[in-house]
Amino acid sequence: MPELLEIEAYRRLAEERALGRRIAEVVAPDAWWLKGGLVAPALTDALAGRVFTAARRTGKRLLLDTDRSGPVLGLRFGMTGRLLVDEVAALHHLQYSSNRNLEAWDRLAVVFDDGGRLVVRDPRRLGGAELDPDEGRLPR
């Protein structure tokens, strides 16, 4: 599992580069990576037109709040997931992951209306995304 420092680096990257940007669409090519019965069209419907307003970390999960009391996007990275925003990586090396940078490993992309993207790249598919995770059940 990624250490808390890695998730904190992802939180900071999201805070610096993703907040305040309007979401145009969500691309989720790997249905298995979506958790809790979530499907890609529902994820796009929930997030399109919204703006990320806060990036929080609870345990080893990154939580991205949206405007207008919208849903929270919860991201888990497993041992091998990395966060990139506009192709800028928070970390360039993970001990338990390939450090190659292949788009084939993109499990989730939030496309902003300015053309930029927030991407989770997870070669081993150990992470996952969900909407409105039960924060009372998340480790702190």
Secondary structure, 3 states (H helix, E strand, C coil): CCCHHHHHHHHHHHHHHCCCCEEEEEECCCHHHECCCCCHHHHHHHHCCCEEEEEEEECCEEEEEECCCCCCEEEECCCCCEEEECCEECCCCCCCCCCCCCHHHEEEEEEECCCCEEEEECCCCCCEEEECCCHHHCCC
